[in-house]
Amino acid sequence: MPNPPPDYVPGHGLLTGKTVVVTAAAGTGIGSAVARKAIEEGARVLISDAHERRLDDTAGRLADQTGTRPATAVCDVTVDDDVRALVDAAVDTLGGIDVLINNAGLGGSAPIVDMTDEQWSRVLDVTLTGTFRCTRAALRHMQPRGRGVIVNNASVLGWRAQPEQAHYAAAKAGVMALTRCAALEAAPFGVRVNAVAPSLAMHSFLAKVTTDELLAELTGREAFGRAAEPWEIANVMVFLASDYSSYLTGEVVAASSQHA
C-alpha cells in the first residue's frame, strides 16, 4: 500500500534576496516546480525553455500559484549563442545570477543494438553538453563576482543500470562527473556546484512517454510505494541553492526512496 504524498511545504525565506535562473522550466515537471519553490522562498526568478508558448503558459501558471510572474527567456541549451543570451538576459533583468538550476535534459528508450547515432548524440547534447554550456556561461559570470551556486539535475541512473537507457544513463553519469570537476575549479572563487539525483518523480510528460507497465515496475522499487512529487525534488534543489548548504560542493544528493 503506497504512502500518500505529504502536504506541500510552504516557503521559509531560504532564498530571500537571491536571483535564480531555471533552465527547461516549461511544463509541469521538476523545472517549473523548482521555479515555484524559488519564488515562494523569496527569490527573483527567470525561467527559460526552448518552447516559447509553453514557457509563457508556465510563467502565467506560476503567477497564478505564487502571485509573482517570473521573467522568461527562450533558450535552447544545445545552442551556445542561446546560452550566452540567457546569461545576458538574466543580468539585464535580475541584475545577476546568484543561483543557476541546470534542469534541461532529454530521455528516451532504445536498446543499444538498435540505438542510432542521432538518438545517442541528441540525448548527450541536451542532457550533458547542455549542462556543460550553461555551467560554463554561469561560471564566467559568477567567478568574477566571488559568489554563486549551480545545482544540476542528475539521476540515480547515473549510478544504476536500466535496460534501454544507455544514452540517458551515460549523460547523467557525465553530469555527476561534471558537477564534481566544476566544483573543484569554482571553489576558490566562492562558487558552489552540486547535483540532485532523483529516482522517480511523476509528472504529465513522464506519464505520456512511459508505459504503465514500466511505471508500475519503477514505482514498485520505491520504499514509499509511490513516485516523488516534483516539488519534493525541488525542495532538495532549494536546499542546495540556499545558504543552509554552504559547506557542500561537488556533492550528488540522491532524492530517492529506492530500496538499497
MARLUMGU-799830 format. One record per residue (C-alpha): residue in three letters; y negated, x, z negated. Coordinates in steps of 0.02 Angstrom, whole numbers, padded with zeros to 5 digits, always signed. Layout:
BEGIN
ALAYXZ;...
END
This chain:
BEGIN
MET+00000+00000+00000;PRO-00163+00084+00053;ASN-00304+00106-00071;PRO-00461+00012-00018;PRO-00613+00115+00031;PRO-00734+00147-00112;ASP-00905+00069-00122;TYR-01038+00151-00014;VAL-01128+00287-00112;PRO-01318+00267-00116;GLY-01437+00413-00090;HIS-01486+00528-00232;GLY-01627+00626-00151;LEU-01518+00777-00110;LEU-01615+00816+00049;THR-01789+00763-00004;GLY-01921+00857+00094;LYS-01797+00933+00216;THR-01784+00913+00405;VAL-01614+00879+00482;VAL-01553+00883+00662;VAL-01386+00799+00705;THR-01302+00826+00873;ALA-01192+00693+00957;ALA-01257+00560+00839;ALA-01246+00410+00955;GLY-01116+00277+00918;THR-01030+00233+00755;GLY-00940+00394+00710;ILE-00974+00539+00594;GLY-01135+00590+00682;SER-01226+00426+00653;ALA-01151+00415+00478;VAL-01221+00585+00427;ALA-01389+00543+00506;ARG-01396+00386+00400;LYS-01347+00481+00243;ALA-01478+00615+00277;ILE-01613+00482+00293;GLU-01553+00399+00133;GLU-01555+00567+00045;GLY-01739+00589+00087;ALA-01735+00696+00244;ARG-01837+00678+00402;VAL-01707+00666+00540;LEU-01693+00696+00726;ILE-01535+00638+00814;SER-01476+00697+00985;ASP-01344+00645+01108;ALA-01306+00663+01293;HIS-01311+00473+01315;GLU-01491+00412+01312;ARG-01457+00225+01298;ARG-01329+00244+01160;LEU-01446+00363+01072;ASP-01587+00237+01074;ASP-01469+00099+01015;THR-01411+00210+00871;ALA-01588+00251+00819;GLY-01626+00064+00814;ARG-01472+00029+00709;LEU-01517+00169+00587;ALA-01691+00096+00573;ASP-01614-00073+00527;GLN-01498+00008+00400;THR-01622+00125+00316;GLY-01795+00063+00357;THR-01833+00228+00444;ARG-01809+00262+00629;PRO-01755+00441+00664;ALA-01834+00543+00803;THR-01724+00564+00957;ALA-01694+00695+01091;VAL-01571+00687+01235;CYS-01462+00844+01234;ASP-01302+00894+01323;VAL-01232+01036+01219;THR-01147+01110+01373;VAL-01319+01146+01448;ASP-01412+01288+01363;ASP-01582+01229+01426;ASP-01549+01062+01339;VAL-01504+01151+01178;ARG-01662+01256+01183;ALA-01764+01100+01218;LEU-01682+01014+01069;VAL-01741+01151+00952;ASP-01915+01144+01028;ALA-01919+00955+01007;ALA-01867+00970+00825;VAL-02002+01099+00792;ASP-02133+00990+00877;THR-02076+00828+00795;LEU-02018+00884+00623;GLY-02112+01049+00603;GLY-01950+01149+00598;ILE-01764+01135+00564;ASP-01700+01154+00386;VAL-01527+01086+00424;LEU-01426+01078+00585;ILE-01270+00969+00589;ASN-01161+01025+00735;ASN-01063+00866+00765;ALA-01034+00871+00953;GLY-00852+00876+01002;LEU-00731+00811+01132;GLY-00548+00768+01114;GLY-00407+00705+01224;SER-00219+00711+01233;ALA-00111+00810+01354;PRO+00048+00913+01343;ILE+00017+01095+01381;VAL+00131+01090+01534;ASP+00025+00951+01609;MET-00146+01005+01547;THR-00266+01056+01685;ASP-00388+01199+01677;GLU-00527+01070+01686;GLN-00460+00974+01535;TRP-00444+01134+01435;SER-00614+01202+01485;ARG-00707+01038+01456;VAL-00645+01019+01277;LEU-00681+01201+01238;ASP-00854+01194+01318;VAL-00912+01042+01218;THR-00823+01074+01054;LEU-00828+01262+01033;THR-00955+01333+01156;GLY-01073+01189+01123;THR-01067+01229+00937;PHE-01099+01411+00980;ARG-01250+01368+01089;CYS-01327+01258+00954;THR-01290+01384+00817;ARG-01369+01525+00919;ALA-01526+01423+00953;ALA-01540+01367+00772;LEU-01517+01544+00703;ARG-01654+01609+00818;HIS-01767+01480+00735;MET-01703+01491+00555;GLN-01682+01678+00530;PRO-01867+01723+00553;ARG-01910+01583+00430;GLY-01791+01654+00300;ARG-01702+01491+00265;GLY-01591+01359+00342;VAL-01419+01278+00336;ILE-01295+01246+00475;VAL-01148+01127+00447;ASN-01014+01122+00581;ASN-00889+00982+00611;ALA-00716+01062+00622;SER-00547+00977+00596;VAL-00387+01001+00500;LEU-00309+01029+00672;GLY-00391+01200+00665;TRP-00256+01238+00536;ARG-00115+01115+00577;ALA-00017+01082+00735;GLN-00008+00916+00827;PRO+00076+00886+00995;GLU-00038+00863+01147;GLN-00188+00932+01052;ALA-00183+01116+01101;HIS-00358+01116+01179;TYR-00439+01021+01036;ALA-00348+01119+00900;ALA-00393+01284+00982;ALA-00575+01230+00995;LYS-00583+01177+00813;ALA-00498+01337+00755;GLY-00632+01427+00853;VAL-00767+01327+00764;MET-00694+01385+00599;ALA-00697+01568+00654;LEU-00873+01549+00724;THR-00928+01474+00558;ARG-00863+01624+00459;CYS-00937+01754+00576;ALA-01105+01667+00591;ALA-01113+01652+00402;LEU-01096+01840+00378;GLU-01231+01876+00507;ALA-01350+01744+00441;ALA-01332+01778+00254;PRO-01456+01924+00249;PHE-01587+01804+00318;GLY-01559+01671+00186;VAL-01466+01555+00306;ARG-01301+01473+00259;VAL-01164+01416+00381;ASN-01017+01308+00328;ALA-00899+01181+00406;VAL-00810+01021+00362;ALA-00631+00991+00421;PRO-00591+00805+00420;SER-00414+00742+00443;LEU-00435+00561+00498;ALA-00599+00466+00500;MET-00590+00293+00577;HIS-00724+00229+00695;SER-00729+00122+00851;PHE-00718+00263+00978;LEU-00564+00339+00895;ALA-00481+00168+00891;LYS-00517+00147+01077;VAL-00442+00313+01133;THR-00293+00322+01013;THR-00136+00215+01019;ASP-00095+00101+00874;GLU+00068+00195+00851;LEU-00017+00364+00832;LEU-00149+00294+00715;ALA-00012+00219+00606;GLU+00078+00387+00603;LEU-00081+00483+00559;THR-00130+00357+00426;GLY+00043+00373+00350;ARG+00010+00558+00317;GLU-00142+00518+00209;ALA-00113+00511+00021;PHE-00234+00365+00004;GLY-00140+00270+00139;ARG-00297+00248+00243;ALA-00416+00342+00356;ALA-00580+00405+00287;GLU-00736+00305+00318;PRO-00858+00408+00425;TRP-00984+00404+00281;GLU-00857+00487+00167;ILE-00855+00637+00284;ALA-01045+00627+00296;ASN-01055+00641+00106;VAL-00968+00811+00114;MET-01086+00868+00252;VAL-01236+00815+00148;PHE-01170+00914+00000;LEU-01153+01069+00109;ALA-01328+01040+00178;SER-01403+01021+00005;ASP-01456+01148-00124;TYR-01304+01099-00229;SER-01201+01213-00116;SER-01323+01359-00124;TYR-01186+01488-00154;LEU-01069+01426-00018;THR-01069+01508+00152;GLY-00931+01544+00278;GLU-00825+01406+00200;VAL-00723+01272+00287;VAL-00705+01123+00171;ALA-00560+01006+00206;ALA-00614+00824+00194;SER-00437+00760+00192;SER-00310+00666+00088;GLN-00161+00727+00190;HIS-00004+00768+00095;ALA+00023+00955+00070;
END
